[in-house]
Amino acid sequence: MKRSAFILLAMLFATAGSAARAQSATQSQSSAKTKEPVAATKSASIDPRDSVTIADVQRAASELARTVQEAVRKVTENPELKVAALKLATESVNAAQVIVSQQAATLQSVLEGLAKEVAAATISIQQTKPKTH
């Protein structure tokens, strides 16, 4: 079963890698189109060749969406991968629940400490306040 989880993670990393390669390719294509003189780019703090157009971002997002859809299709078609994905999702939810409960306990203790400090400060203010009749 652990082998399936490793296979699933490897597939996810592979799809993320192909999306990164696609984004890198679109960036290099856009930088090849906008050949700026070297002297002009050195004086600017931001290199125009490093900028990404909205079209580049849309292409990268579309490629990422296609890659994720393909990975999901592969996972849903393979029962072993489906079980591994469900187990991974279950473990992720359980881990998130543990983190939330730990954070809630920490937050509760911090709030209790602050409430005691506010109460002590209120008492000390009331005691130092001169009584006028």
N, C-alpha and C positions, 0 to 999 in steps of 0.2 A: 504494500500500500504506500510506503514511503517512496518507493521507486516512482510510482505514479505522480506523487506530488512533485518530485524532482523533475520529472518529464514536463509537467504542467508549468513549473517555474521556468524551466529552460525554454519552453515555447514562448512564454510571455516575454522573457528577456530577448529572445530572437526577434519577436515581432517589434519590440521597442527599438532594437538595433536597426531593423530595416527602416523603421520610421525616421530614426535619426539620420540614417544614410540618405534617405529621400530628402529630408530637410537640408542636409549639407549639400546635396547635389543642386537643389533649387537655389541655395545661397550662392554657390560657386557660379551657376549660370547667370544669376543676376549681377554678380560682381564682374563677370566677363563682359556683360553688355554695357556697363558703365565704367569704361576705362578712363580714369582721371589721371592727370599729370601727377607725378610723384611729388613735385615741389608743392603743389597746391594741397595735397593731402597731408603733408608733414606739418603745415602751418595750422591746420584745423585740429581741434582736440578730438573730434569724432571723425573717423574715417568714413567717407560716404560709401565705400565698398562694403562696409560692415552693416549698413542699414538693410533692413528687410522690408520688402513691400507687402502690402495687404494681400496681393495675389500670391506671393510666396507663402505667407502664413495660411491662406486658404488651401493652397495645394498641399502643404504639409499636413494640415488638419484633415483633409480628405483622404490622404494616404494613410494617416493614422487610423481614421475611422474604418477604412477598408481592411487594414491589417487586424484591427481588433475584431471586426466582424468575422474575418477568416479564422482567427484564433477561437472565437466563441463557437463558430460552426464546427470546428474540429473537436472542441471539447464536448459539444452536445452530441456529436455522432459517435464518439468513442465512450462506451460505458465506463471503462476504467478511468479515463480522464474526467468524466462527469462526476464519478464518486470522489476522486481526488480533489476536484474543484469545490464540491460541496463540503468536503471535510475541511479544506483550507478556509472556506468562507465561515464555517461553523467555529473553527478555532479562532479566526479573526474577530468574530462577534464576541466570543467568550473573553478574549484578551481585552477587547474594548470595554466590556462590562466590568472586568476586574479593575481596569484603569479608572473608569468612572467612579466606581465605589471607593477606590483609594483616594481619589481627588475629593470626593464628597466628604470623606472622613477628615481629610486635611483641612478642607474649607470649614467644616463644622468646628474643628478645634481652633482655627484662626478666628472665626467669628465669636466664639465663646471668650477667647482671650481679649479681643477688642471690646466686647460688651463689658467685661470686668474693668478694663482700663477706662472706658467711658463712665461707668458707674463710679469708679474711684475719683476721676477728675471732677465729676459733678458734685460729689460729696465734699471734696476739698474746696471747690469754688463756693459752695454754700456755707462752709465753715469760715472761710476767710472774708466773706461778704459782710460789711458792717451792717448791723441792724439799725434801721432808722424807724422811729415810731412817731 
